[in-house]
Amino acid sequence: MGSSKQSAGILDTLKMERVRTILTHTYPYPHEHSRHAVIAVVVGCLFFISSDNIHTLVEKLDKNVKWWSMYACLFGFFYFFSSPFIGKTFKPSYSNFSRWYIAWILVAAVYHLPSFQSMGVDMRMNLSLFLTIYLSSILFLLVFHIIFLGLWYIGFVSRVAGKRPEILTILQNCAVLSVACCVFYSHCGNRAMLRERPLDRRNSNWFSFWKKEERNTWLAKFLRMNELKDQVCSSWFAPVGSASDYPLLSKWVIYGEIACNGSCPGSSDEISPIYSLWATFIGLYIANYVVERSTGWALTHPLSVKEYEKLKKKQMKPDFLDMVPWYSGTSADLFKTVFDLLVSVTVFVGRFDMRMMQAAMSRVSDGNHQDDLLYDHFSEKDDFWFDFMADTGDGGNSSYAVARLLAKPFIRTLKDDSELTLPRGNLLIIGGDLAYPNPSAFTYERRLFVPFEYALQPPPWYKAEQIAVNKPEVPFGAQLKQYNGPQCFVIPGNHDWFDGLQTFMRYICHRSWLGGWLMPQKKSYFALQLPKRWWVFGLDLALHGDIDVYQFKFFSELITEKVQDDDSVIIITHEPNWLTDWYWNDVTGKNISHLISDYLRGRCKLRMAGDLHHYMRHSHVKSDGPVHIHHLLVNGCGGAFLHPTHVFSKFNKLDEVSYECKAAYPSFEDSSRIALGNILKFRKKNWQFDFIGGIIYFVLVFSMFPQCELNHILQDDTFSGHIKSFLGTVWNGFIYILQHSCVSLAGAILLLIAAYSFVPPKLSRKKRAIIGVLHVSAHLAAALILMLLLEIGVEICIQHKLLATSGLVFLYVEQFVLIQRFVTCFAQVDK
């Protein structure tokens, strides 16, 4: 016992960590030699660059410091805008346009800057050598892999060799190998040693500086980096021999150049050192690959327990989609959503309604009973719980977090310093917007079904591609009343209607499982009879914001024939029109109001909705008048982005009944603080919106290009003078747009109309106009300031000769002369 404790103390003192050696890696194999080769090449580059003539290097930088500075700023600027794309894959790709656009701008900018050759750096030979070696290496390795797979096919190597290599690994190794050869050629050349001096070459061992009598000599050489570099080139990278030493390879090798004084007799038969280096790298790759694939051993460093657990966690992480970039100006999906919305509103709404088709297809088994719409299998249960959520089809992580809580057998929480246990609901009701931004097979699968299947797995016999023909498909052929597992009913939201409800019908009404929740639902609206004489009406508002005639007929007849006078009804819709109507000073949902006030007559105990991504609960204030709805609840916290609550803080009346807010998340104070923070954080989180903002700002100042008389701003002697002249120029530009511009003025008017429309209509027209004018004025001032800063920057570059030119005409002026001519012609035509 004592020895064991002592040994444990020694291990703790030394802080030794257990090491786990992984002998058999799963495919793809980790090619560690690639990383080692990269490190070796980087170290070699740094060594050769540092060993170059420092005086020459400084002289090159000093003569062209302004151009090198512009290159550094240029690449740093484009790295800032392209960094969100590095190491990330968007599925579907929301940013393909941004990637190509940024790449195109970068290439154009580099093209118009001076070349590296004019700044003392000639890369033509290196580029030519790189392409030659790179393509040759790829071809050689592809041939090797084909031969190796052929050997595997006939049984000469083990079965693990049959795994195909990653093409990116091959390309990476070829690129590293080519860079190494180019660096060697730039600093050491392709010189071959003469055959008369083999003994001197072989005896000039670079490691001889370790001998005691030569240490001082080596230190002296270290101070003279050029000599040290020559020593490295002649010792470490010397040719390995001549063609006569390898007669079988004499026809396939590349020979080096003869290094001698004066004329050299004959041609060299020494093998090129570049060829030797290339063959060494190729041999290392082949040897590593053969050993790795033939034996199953991965030539990697052992992983620590911490690293292994981190890798394991990363491999087990679900492949969820990111949040939808709503303010991305380059998202193809968002443009498709706008197109689908326009088609749905202009073509389908009022002309073709899926709800009408559902009513026509409903099977009527009894005179007044529709078994496709009414479900009473919960009515005989003694104890019943149900969960409600909405707006869940946004980010995979957030949707999974909510689904995981819904899937837990129970949740423990605190209430009044006591622990409260909430069991999982027998029923889950989802209040619409199942997938953003538009309904499709991809978004429904990846944004809805995948998170829920990770939260609660479906039964093993479930097949995602199977169409449920005879719902409900209860396991083992049992009756729906006998099934005790969790069930799910769903109503569609406005985003589910963008394709005319086609995807919703396929994935909700003709599938039996959402994860581990059984879906007996057959239509987009339904009625549920619950225990204790409670009812749930799930309504489908489509894009009208109201139920259609056939829904009204079904629910009104159900209320008349089934719902008793002392029953309680919960009405669930997607849109909380009691809040949206108050905010926009509008009246929607007239059929719903008619159903509640004239048919339910106070039996509607609760109205629930989603659409707004927050939580708010209102209860009526006791009064002598009739109360049609007792409680109002909004719960759109299903995983989508957050909507503010403070804008609804003054809501307190519906149908002449007073209400008070009982709970809100986020609270009104937190919501207001978050909204104010968006002024500074919006640009950071939604940088892709710059595409749309840039177009708007360019239209606002289109008529102002180019500004050729800005010397008065730069000629002032004081900083306050610069600011005064600058602001005066901004004001003059504003007056010019109002008096003489056509394109910019039209853009400002359109922006004013949009700003006026987005102000809540409950305000007076005078206040809406003032807010709209202030909003547009702020944007117009920002656009003018940015335009003048750009013009001043160009003017400074021209004065200091930092702008690339073409003959006697500046590139910048050459581009904007065309714009100026276009504006002049446009003004003449307008007159």
C-alpha positions in Angstrom: 0.0 0.0 0.0 2.8 2.3 0.9 4.7 1.7 -2.3 1.6 2.3 -4.4 0.9 5.6 -2.7 4.5 6.6 -3.1 4.5 5.8 -6.8 1.3 7.6 -7.3 2.8 10.7 -5.6 5.8 10.5 -7.9 3.5 10.4 -11.0 1.5 13.4 -9.6 4.7 15.3 -9.0 6.0 14.7 -12.5 2.6 15.5 -13.9 2.8 12.6 -16.2 -0.3 12.0 -18.4 -1.5 8.7 -19.6 -0.9 8.2 -23.3 -3.1 6.2 -25.5 -1.6 4.7 -28.7 -4.0 4.3 -31.5 -2.8 1.4 -33.7 -5.6 1.3 -36.3 -7.1 4.6 -37.4 -10.4 4.7 -39.2 -10.4 5.9 -42.8 -9.1 8.4 -43.8 -5.6 7.8 -42.5 -3.8 10.7 -40.9 -0.8 11.4 -43.1 1.5 12.9 -40.5 4.4 13.1 -42.9 2.5 15.8 -44.7 2.5 18.0 -41.6 6.2 17.3 -41.0 7.1 18.1 -44.5 5.2 21.4 -44.2 7.2 22.3 -41.1 10.5 21.3 -42.7 9.7 23.5 -45.8 8.7 26.5 -43.7 11.9 26.2 -41.6 14.0 25.9 -44.7 12.4 28.9 -46.3 13.0 31.0 -43.1 16.6 29.8 -43.0 17.4 30.6 -46.6 15.7 33.9 -46.5 17.5 34.9 -43.3 20.8 33.7 -44.8 20.4 35.9 -47.9 22.4 39.1 -48.2 20.7 41.2 -45.6 22.0 44.4 -47.2 20.4 43.5 -50.6 17.2 42.5 -48.9 17.0 45.8 -47.0 17.8 47.7 -50.1 15.0 46.1 -52.0 12.5 46.8 -49.3 13.7 50.4 -48.9 13.3 51.3 -52.5 9.8 49.8 -52.7 8.5 50.2 -49.2 5.3 52.0 -50.3 4.4 49.2 -52.7 5.2 46.5 -50.2 3.1 48.4 -47.7 0.2 48.5 -50.1 0.5 44.8 -50.8 0.4 44.1 -47.0 -2.6 46.4 -46.5 -4.3 44.8 -49.5 -3.9 41.2 -48.4 -4.8 42.1 -44.8 -8.0 43.9 -46.0 -9.1 40.9 -48.2 -8.2 38.5 -45.4 -10.6 40.4 -43.1 -13.4 40.0 -45.5 -12.7 36.4 -46.6 -11.9 35.1 -43.1 -15.5 33.9 -42.4 -15.2 31.5 -45.4 -11.9 30.0 -44.3 -12.3 26.5 -43.0 -16.1 26.6 -43.2 -18.5 24.9 -45.5 -22.0 26.2 -45.9 -24.7 23.7 -47.0 -26.5 25.0 -48.9 -23.8 27.6 -49.8 -25.0 31.0 -48.9 -21.9 32.8 -49.9 -20.7 31.5 -53.3 -21.2 34.9 -54.8 -19.3 36.6 -52.0 -16.4 34.2 -52.4 -16.1 34.7 -56.2 -16.7 38.4 -55.9 -14.0 38.9 -53.2 -11.6 36.7 -55.2 -12.2 38.7 -58.4 -11.7 42.0 -56.6 -8.4 40.7 -55.1 -7.1 39.5 -58.5 -8.0 42.8 -60.1 -6.3 44.8 -57.4 -3.1 42.7 -57.5 -3.1 43.0 -61.3 -3.1 46.8 -61.2 -0.4 47.0 -58.6 3.3 46.9 -59.7 4.6 43.4 -60.3 7.0 41.7 -58.0 9.6 41.7 -60.7 9.6 45.6 -60.8 10.1 45.6 -57.1 13.2 43.4 -57.3 11.6 40.0 -56.9 11.5 37.8 -60.0 9.2 34.8 -59.5 8.8 33.7 -63.1 11.4 30.9 -62.9 10.1 29.7 -59.6 6.5 29.7 -60.9 7.5 27.8 -64.0 9.5 25.2 -61.9 6.7 24.9 -59.4 4.1 24.1 -62.0 6.3 21.6 -63.7 7.2 19.7 -60.5 3.6 20.0 -59.2 2.0 18.5 -62.2 4.7 15.8 -62.6 4.3 14.8 -58.9 0.6 14.5 -59.2 0.9 12.3 -62.3 3.6 10.2 -60.7 1.6 9.6 -57.5 -1.6 8.9 -59.3 0.2 6.2 -61.3 1.6 4.8 -58.0 -1.9 4.6 -56.4 -3.3 2.9 -59.5 -0.5 0.3 -59.4 -1.0 -0.1 -55.6 -4.7 -0.7 -56.0 -4.0 -3.2 -58.7 -1.7 -5.1 -56.3 -4.5 -5.0 -53.8 -7.0 -6.3 -56.3 -4.9 -9.4 -57.1 -4.2 -10.0 -53.4 -0.6 -9.0 -53.0 -1.3 -6.5 -50.2 -3.7 -6.5 -47.2 -7.3 -5.6 -47.5 -7.0 -2.2 -45.8 -5.0 -1.0 -48.8 -8.2 -1.0 -50.8 -9.3 2.2 -49.3 -8.9 5.0 -51.8 -6.5 7.8 -50.7 -7.8 11.3 -50.3 -7.1 13.4 -53.3 -6.5 16.5 -51.1 -3.7 14.7 -49.4 -2.1 13.9 -52.7 -2.4 17.6 -53.8 -1.1 18.8 -50.4 2.0 16.6 -50.6 2.7 17.6 -54.2 2.4 21.3 -53.3 4.8 21.0 -50.4 7.2 19.1 -52.4 7.1 21.6 -55.2 7.6 24.6 -52.8 10.6 22.8 -51.3 12.2 22.3 -54.7 11.6 25.9 -55.7 13.1 27.3 -52.5 16.2 25.0 -53.0 16.6 26.2 -56.6 16.2 29.9 -55.6 19.0 29.8 -53.1 21.2 26.8 -54.1 20.7 26.5 -57.8 21.0 23.3 -59.8 24.8 23.0 -59.8 26.5 19.7 -60.1 29.9 18.8 -58.6 32.7 17.8 -61.0 33.7 14.2 -61.0 37.3 15.1 -60.3 36.3 16.2 -56.8 34.3 13.4 -55.4 36.5 12.9 -52.4 36.4 16.5 -51.4 32.7 16.6 -51.8 32.2 13.4 -49.7 34.7 14.5 -47.0 33.2 18.0 -46.7 30.8 16.8 -44.0 28.7 19.6 -42.7 28.6 18.1 -39.3 32.4 18.5 -39.0 31.8 21.8 -37.2 31.0 19.7 -34.1 34.7 18.7 -34.0 36.4 20.6 -31.2 39.1 22.0 -33.4 36.6 23.4 -35.8 34.1 25.0 -33.5 35.5 28.5 -33.8 35.5 28.1 -37.6 31.8 27.1 -37.5 30.9 30.1 -35.3 32.7 32.4 -37.6 30.7 30.9 -40.5 27.5 31.3 -38.6 28.1 35.0 -38.3 28.6 35.0 -42.1 25.2 33.6 -43.1 26.0 33.5 -46.8 28.9 31.1 -46.2 26.7 29.0 -44.0 24.1 28.8 -46.7 26.7 27.7 -49.2 27.9 25.1 -46.8 24.4 23.7 -46.4 23.8 23.7 -50.2 27.0 21.9 -50.9 26.8 19.4 -48.1 23.2 18.6 -47.3 21.8 19.0 -50.8 24.8 17.8 -52.8 24.2 15.5 -55.8 23.9 11.9 -54.8 26.0 10.6 -57.6 26.3 10.3 -61.3 24.4 8.4 -64.0 27.1 5.8 -64.1 26.3 4.9 -60.5 22.7 4.1 -61.4 22.7 2.6 -64.9 19.1 1.6 -64.8 18.0 5.2 -64.1 20.4 6.9 -66.5 17.6 7.5 -69.0 15.1 8.8 -66.5 17.1 11.3 -64.3 17.7 15.0 -64.7 21.3 16.2 -64.8 22.6 19.2 -63.0 24.6 22.2 -64.2 28.4 22.1 -64.2 30.0 24.6 -61.7 33.4 25.5 -63.0 35.6 28.5 -63.8 35.7 29.3 -67.5 34.6 26.8 -70.1 33.5 23.4 -68.9 34.6 20.3 -70.9 31.6 18.2 -72.0 28.3 17.9 -70.2 27.6 16.9 -66.6 26.6 13.4 -65.7 25.9 14.4 -62.1 22.3 13.8 -61.0 20.5 17.1 -60.4 20.2 18.0 -56.7 16.6 19.2 -57.3 15.8 15.8 -58.8 17.4 14.2 -55.7 15.3 16.2 -53.4 12.1 15.5 -55.4 12.9 11.7 -55.4 13.5 11.8 -51.6 10.1 13.3 -50.9 8.4 10.9 -53.3 10.2 8.0 -51.7 9.1 9.1 -48.2 5.5 9.4 -49.3 5.5 6.0 -51.0 7.2 4.3 -48.0 4.9 5.8 -45.5 1.8 5.0 -47.6 2.9 1.3 -48.2 3.7 0.7 -44.5 0.5 2.4 -43.4 -1.9 0.6 -45.8 -0.2 -2.8 -45.7 0.2 -3.2 -41.9 -2.7 -1.1 -40.6 -0.2 0.9 -38.5 -0.6 4.7 -38.7 2.8 6.4 -38.4 1.5 9.1 -36.1 2.4 10.4 -32.7 0.5 8.8 -29.8 -2.5 10.8 -28.8 -3.0 11.9 -25.2 -6.2 11.0 -23.4 -7.3 14.7 -23.6 -6.6 14.9 -27.3 -8.3 11.6 -28.0 -11.4 12.6 -26.1 -11.5 15.9 -28.0 -11.1 14.1 -31.3 -13.8 11.6 -30.4 -16.2 14.4 -29.4 -15.5 16.2 -32.7 -16.2 13.0 -34.7 -19.5 12.4 -32.8 -20.7 15.9 -33.2 -23.9 16.0 -35.3 -23.6 17.7 -38.6 -26.2 20.4 -38.0 -26.7 23.4 -40.2 -25.8 26.9 -39.1 -28.4 29.6 -38.5 -30.0 31.1 -41.6 -28.2 34.4 -42.5 -31.3 36.5 -42.8 -29.4 39.7 -43.6 -27.1 38.1 -46.2 -27.3 40.0 -49.5 -25.6 37.0 -51.3 -27.8 34.1 -50.2 -29.3 32.2 -53.1 -31.8 30.6 -50.7 -33.1 34.0 -49.5 -33.6 35.2 -53.0 -35.4 31.9 -53.8 -37.6 32.6 -50.7 -38.6 36.0 -52.0 -39.4 34.5 -55.4 -41.5 31.7 -53.8 -43.3 34.3 -51.7 -44.2 36.4 -54.7 -45.4 33.4 -56.6 -47.5 32.2 -53.7 -49.1 35.6 -53.1 -49.8 36.5 -56.7 -50.6 33.0 -58.1 -51.9 30.7 -55.4 -53.5 33.0 -52.8 -57.2 33.4 -53.7 -56.8 31.1 -56.7 -55.4 27.7 -55.5 -55.7 26.8 -51.9 -54.4 23.5 -50.5 -56.9 23.7 -47.7 -59.7 23.6 -50.2 -58.2 20.4 -51.7 -57.9 18.9 -48.3 -61.5 19.5 -47.6 -62.5 17.9 -50.9 -60.3 14.9 -50.2 -61.6 14.4 -46.6 -63.5 11.1 -46.2 -66.8 11.6 -44.4 -67.6 8.4 -42.6 -70.5 9.8 -40.7 -72.9 12.6 -41.4 -71.1 15.1 -39.2 -67.9 13.4 -38.3 -64.6 13.6 -40.2 -62.1 11.1 -38.9 -59.3 12.9 -40.9 -59.7 16.0 -38.8 -61.0 15.0 -35.3 -58.9 12.9 -32.9 -60.4 11.8 -29.6 -58.0 9.0 -28.5 -56.7 11.2 -25.6 -60.1 11.8 -24.1 -60.1 8.8 -21.8 -56.7 9.4 -20.2 -56.6 10.2 -16.5 -53.5 12.3 -16.5 -52.4 14.3 -19.5 -49.6 16.7 -20.3 -48.8 18.5 -23.6 -45.9 20.7 -24.8 -46.1 23.5 -27.3 -43.3 25.1 -29.4 -43.1 27.0 -32.7 -40.5 28.3 -35.1 -38.0 25.5 -34.8 -36.4 25.2 -38.2 -33.5 27.6 -38.0 -30.1 26.6 -36.5 -29.4 23.0 -35.9 -27.8 23.5 -32.5 -30.6 25.7 -31.1 -33.4 23.5 -32.5 -31.7 20.4 -31.0 -31.4 22.1 -27.6 -35.1 22.7 -27.5 -35.9 19.2 -28.9 -33.7 17.6 -26.4 -35.6 19.2 -23.5 -38.9 18.1 -25.0 -37.5 14.5 -25.3 -36.4 14.1 -21.7 -38.6 11.9 -19.6 -38.9 14.7 -17.1 -37.5 18.1 -16.2 -36.9 19.3 -12.7 -37.3 23.0 -12.0 -37.6 25.3 -8.9 -40.8 27.1 -8.0 -41.1 29.1 -4.8 -38.0 27.4 -3.3 -39.5 23.9 -4.0 -38.5 21.4 -6.7 -41.1 20.8 -9.3 -41.0 17.8 -11.7 -42.5 18.2 -15.1 -43.0 15.0 -17.1 -42.6 14.7 -20.8 -45.8 15.6 -22.6 -48.0 12.9 -24.0 -48.6 15.3 -26.9 -46.3 17.8 -28.7 -47.9 20.6 -30.7 -45.7 22.6 -33.1 -47.0 25.9 -34.1 -45.6 26.3 -37.6 -42.5 27.5 -39.4 -40.8 24.1 -39.5 -37.9 25.0 -41.8 -36.3 28.3 -42.8 -36.0 30.2 -45.0 -38.1 28.3 -47.5 -39.7 24.8 -47.4 -37.9 22.1 -49.4 -36.9 18.5 -48.9 -33.4 19.6 -47.8 -34.5 22.2 -45.2 -37.1 19.9 -43.7 -34.7 17.0 -43.5 -31.7 18.9 -42.1 -33.4 21.7 -40.1 -36.4 19.8 -38.6 -36.1 16.0 -38.8 -32.3 15.6 -38.1 -32.3 17.6 -34.7 -35.4 15.8 -33.5 -34.1 12.4 -34.5 -30.9 13.1 -32.5 -33.0 14.2 -29.5 -35.3 11.2 -29.6 -34.6 8.3 -32.0 -37.4 6.9 -34.2 -38.2 3.2 -34.0 -35.8 0.8 -35.7 -38.2 -0.1 -38.5 -38.8 3.5 -39.5 -37.7 4.4 -43.0 -37.4 8.1 -43.9 -38.2 7.5 -47.6 -41.4 5.6 -46.8 -44.7 7.3 -47.5 -47.4 6.7 -44.9 -50.5 5.7 -46.8 -52.7 4.4 -44.0 -52.2 6.7 -41.1 -52.0 6.4 -38.2 -49.3 3.6 -38.5 -49.3 2.5 -34.9 -46.5 0.0 -34.0 -47.5 -3.7 -33.9 -50.9 -3.0 -35.4 -52.4 -1.6 -32.2 -55.1 1.0 -31.9 -54.2 4.6 -31.5 -55.8 4.7 -28.1 -53.6 1.9 -26.9 -50.3 3.7 -27.9 -48.7 5.3 -24.9 -45.7 6.9 -26.5 -45.3 10.6 -27.3 -47.3 12.0 -30.2 -47.0 15.1 -32.3 -49.4 17.4 -34.2 -48.3 20.3 -36.3 -49.9 23.3 -37.9 -48.1 25.1 -40.8 -46.7 28.6 -40.6 -46.2 31.3 -43.3 -42.8 29.9 -44.3 -44.4 26.4 -44.8 -46.8 28.0 -47.3 -44.2 29.5 -49.6 -44.4 26.4 -51.9 -48.2 26.1 -51.6 -47.9 23.6 -48.6 -46.4 20.8 -50.8 -43.4 20.0 -48.6 -45.6 20.1 -45.5 -48.0 17.6 -46.9 -45.2 15.3 -47.9 -43.2 15.4 -44.7 -45.9 15.9 -42.0 -49.1 14.5 -43.4 -47.5 11.5 -45.1 -44.9 10.6 -42.6 -45.5 8.7 -39.4 -42.5 9.8 -37.2 -40.8 13.0 -36.2 -37.9 11.5 -34.3 -39.5 9.4 -31.6 -42.9 11.2 -31.8 -45.7 9.5 -33.6 -47.6 11.7 -36.1 -51.2 10.5 -36.7 -52.0 13.8 -38.4 -53.5 13.6 -41.9 -54.4 17.3 -42.7 -52.9 20.7 -42.0 -55.6 21.5 -39.4 -57.2 19.3 -36.7 -59.2 19.1 -33.6 -58.1 17.2 -30.5 -60.4 16.1 -27.7 -58.4 16.0 -24.4 -59.4 14.6 -21.0 -61.3 16.7 -18.5 -63.5 18.1 -21.3 -60.7 20.2 -22.9 -60.3 20.7 -26.6 -57.5 21.8 -28.9 -58.2 23.5 -32.2 -55.2 23.7 -34.5 -56.0 26.2 -37.3 -54.2 26.7 -40.6 -54.1 30.5 -41.5 -52.1 30.0 -44.7 -50.8 33.4 -46.0 -54.2 35.0 -45.5 -53.9 35.4 -41.8 -57.3 33.8 -41.4 -59.0 30.4 -41.8 -60.9 29.6 -44.9 -64.6 28.8 -45.3 -64.2 25.0 -45.1 -62.2 25.3 -41.8 -64.8 27.6 -40.4 -67.6 25.1 -41.4 -65.8 22.2 -39.8 -65.0 23.9 -36.5 -68.4 25.7 -36.2 -70.2 22.4 -36.7 -67.9 20.7 -34.2 -68.6 23.3 -31.6 -72.3 23.1 -32.2 -72.5 19.2 -32.0 -69.6 18.1 -29.8 -68.4 21.0 -27.5 -70.5 21.3 -24.4 -71.4 24.5 -22.6 -68.9 24.0 -19.8 -66.1 22.7 -22.0 -62.8 24.5 -22.4 -61.1 25.2 -25.7 -57.5 26.0 -26.6 -57.1 27.7 -30.0 -53.7 27.4 -31.6 -52.7 29.5 -34.6 -49.3 30.4 -36.1 -49.6 34.2 -36.1 -50.5 36.1 -32.9 -52.8 38.6 -34.6 -53.7 40.2 -31.2 -50.2 41.6 -31.1 -49.5 42.2 -34.8 -52.8 43.9 -35.4 -52.1 46.2 -32.5 -48.6 47.0 -33.7 -49.6 47.6 -37.4 -53.0 49.1 -36.6 -54.7 46.5 -38.7 -57.6 44.0 -38.4 -57.0 40.4 -39.5 -58.5 37.0 -38.7 -62.1 38.1 -38.9 -63.3 34.5 -39.3 -61.4 33.4 -36.2 -62.9 36.3 -34.2 -66.3 35.3 -35.5 -65.7 31.7 -34.4 -64.5 32.7 -31.0 -67.1 35.4 -30.1 -70.2 33.9 -31.8 -69.7 30.2 -31.4 -67.4 29.5 -28.4 -68.9 32.4 -26.4 -66.3 32.5 -23.6 -65.2 28.9 -23.8 -61.9 29.8 -25.4 -59.7 29.7 -22.3 -56.4 30.1 -24.1 -55.0 31.3 -27.5 -51.5 30.2 -28.3 -49.3 31.1 -31.3 -45.8 31.4 -32.5 -44.3 33.4 -35.4 -42.8 36.0 -33.0 -39.6 34.5 -31.6 -40.1 35.3 -27.9 -42.3 34.4 -25.0 -45.2 36.6 -23.8 -48.2 35.7 -21.7 -51.2 38.0 -21.0 -54.2 37.4 -18.8 -57.5 39.3 -18.9 -58.3 41.8 -16.2 -61.5 40.9 -14.3 -64.4 43.1 -15.4 -68.2 43.0 -15.7 -68.2 42.6 -19.5 -68.0 39.3 -21.4 -64.6 37.8 -21.9 -64.1 35.8 -25.1 -60.5 34.8 -24.5 -59.1 34.4 -21.0 -55.4 34.0 -21.7 -53.1 35.0 -24.6 -49.7 33.2 -25.0 -46.9 33.6 -27.6 -44.1 31.0 -27.6 -41.9 31.2 -30.6 -38.8 30.1 -28.8 -38.3 26.9 -30.8 -34.7 27.6 -31.8 -34.9 30.5 -34.3 -33.5 34.0 -33.8 -34.9 36.3 -31.1 -37.6 39.0 -31.6 -38.0 42.0 -29.2 -40.7 42.1 -26.6 -40.4 45.8 -25.5 -42.2 47.0 -28.7 -45.3 45.2 -27.4 -45.0 46.5 -23.8 -48.0 48.9 -24.2 -50.4 46.2 -25.5 -53.3 46.0 -23.0 -56.6 45.6 -24.8 -58.3 43.1 -27.2 -62.0 43.3 -28.2 -62.7 45.8 -25.5 -61.2 43.5 -22.9 -58.2 44.7 -20.8 -55.2 42.4 -20.5 -52.0 42.6 -18.4 -48.6 41.0 -19.2 -47.8 38.2 -16.7 -44.5 37.1 -18.2 -42.1 38.0 -21.0 -38.8 36.6 -22.3 -36.7 38.5 -22.8 -37.9 41.0 -20.3 -38.8 44.5 -21.6 -35.6 45.9 -20.1 -33.4 43.2 -21.5 -35.1 43.4 -24.9 -34.6 47.2 -25.1 -30.9 46.8 -24.1 -30.3 44.1 -26.8 -32.0 46.3 -29.4 -29.8 49.2 -28.6 -26.7 47.0 -28.8 -27.7 46.0 -32.3 -26.7 49.4 -33.5 -23.1 48.5 -33.0 -23.3 44.7 -33.3 -25.4 44.4 -36.4 -22.5 45.0 -38.8 -20.3 42.5 -36.9 -22.9 39.7 -37.0 -24.3 40.5 -40.4 -21.3 41.5 -42.5 -22.8 40.0 -45.6 -25.5 42.7 -45.6 -22.7 45.0 -46.9 -23.6 43.7 -50.4 -27.1 45.2 -50.2 -26.0 48.3 -48.2 -23.1 48.9 -50.6 -25.5 48.9 -53.6 -27.9 51.3 -51.8 -25.1 53.7 -50.8 -23.7 53.6 -54.3 -27.1 54.5 -55.8 -27.4 57.4 -53.3 -24.1 59.0 -54.4 -24.0 57.7 -58.0 -24.3 61.2 -59.4 -21.5 62.6 -57.3 -18.7 60.6 -59.0 -16.0 61.7 -59.6 -15.0 64.5 -57.2 -12.1 66.3 -58.9 -11.8 69.4 -56.7 -11.0 68.3 -53.2 -7.6 70.1 -52.8 -9.3 72.7 -50.6 -9.8 70.0 -47.9 -6.2 68.9 -48.0 -4.7 72.5 -48.1 -6.0 73.6 -44.7 -3.3 73.9 -42.0 -5.3 72.9 -39.0 -7.3 69.9 -38.1 -10.4 71.9 -37.4 -10.0 73.5 -40.8 -9.9 70.0 -42.4 -13.1 69.0 -40.6 -14.9 72.2 -41.5 -14.0 72.0 -45.2 -15.0 68.3 -45.2 -18.4 68.9 -43.6 -19.0 71.8 -46.0 -18.3 69.6 -48.9 -20.7 67.0 -47.5 -23.5 69.7 -47.3 -22.8 70.9 -50.8 -23.1 67.3 -52.1 -26.4 67.0 -50.3 -27.7 70.2 -52.0 -26.4 69.0 -55.3 -28.3 65.7 -55.0 -31.5 67.6 -54.3 -31.1 70.1 -57.1 -29.3 68.5 -60.0 -29.2 64.7 -59.5 -31.5 62.2 -61.1 -30.3 58.8 -60.1 -29.3 59.7 -56.6 -32.5 61.6 -55.9 -34.6 58.8 -57.2 -32.8 56.4 -54.9 -33.3 58.7 -51.9 -37.0 58.9 -52.6 -37.4 55.2 -52.9 -35.5 54.7 -49.6 -37.7 57.4 -48.0 -40.8 55.5 -49.1 -39.4 52.2 -47.6 -38.4 53.9 -44.4 -41.9 55.5 -44.0 -43.6 52.1 -44.7 -41.6 50.4 -41.9 -42.7 52.9 -39.2 -45.6 51.4 -37.2 -48.9 52.8 -38.6 -50.3 53.4 -35.2 -48.2 56.6 -35.1 -49.5 59.7 -36.7 -48.5 60.5 -40.3 -46.5 63.5 -39.2 -44.4 61.4 -36.8 -43.9 58.6 -39.4 -42.8 61.3 -41.9 -40.3 62.8 -39.5 -38.8 59.4 -38.5 -38.6 58.4 -42.2 -36.8 61.7 -43.2 -34.4 61.4 -40.3 -33.6 57.8 -41.2 -33.0 58.5 -44.9 -30.9 61.6 -44.0 -28.6 59.6 -41.8 -28.1 57.0 -44.5 -27.5 59.8 -47.1 -25.0 61.5 -44.9 -23.1 58.3 -44.3 -23.0 57.5 -48.0 -21.7 61.0 -48.8 -19.0 60.8 -46.1 -17.8 57.4 -47.3 -17.8 58.7 -50.9 -15.7 61.7 -49.9 -13.3 59.6 -47.9 -12.8 57.3 -50.9 -12.2 60.3 -53.2 -9.8 61.9 -50.7 -7.9 58.6 -50.4 -7.6 58.4 -54.2 -6.5 62.1 -54.4 -3.8 61.5 -51.8 -2.6 58.4 -53.7 -2.4 60.4 -56.9 -0.4 63.2 -55.3 2.1 60.8 -53.8 2.2 58.7 -57.0 0.9 55.6 -55.3 -1.9 54.9 -57.8 -1.1 52.7 -60.8 -1.3 54.5 -64.1 -1.7 53.6 -67.7 0.1 56.1 -69.9 -0.9 59.6 -68.9 -4.4 58.7 -67.8 -5.0 57.4 -64.3 -6.9 54.2 -64.0 -9.3 55.7 -61.6 -10.1 58.7 -63.8 -10.4 56.4 -66.8 -13.1 54.3 -65.1 -15.2 57.2 -63.8 -15.1 59.2 -67.0 -17.5 56.6 -68.4 -19.8 57.0 -65.5 -19.7 60.8 -65.8 -20.5 60.6 -69.5 -23.4 58.2 -68.8 -24.8 60.7 -66.2 -24.4 63.6 -68.6 -26.2 61.7 -71.4 -29.0 60.7 -69.0 -29.5 64.3 -67.9 -29.7 65.5 -71.5 -32.3 62.9 -72.3 -34.2 63.8 -69.2 -34.3 67.5 -70.3 
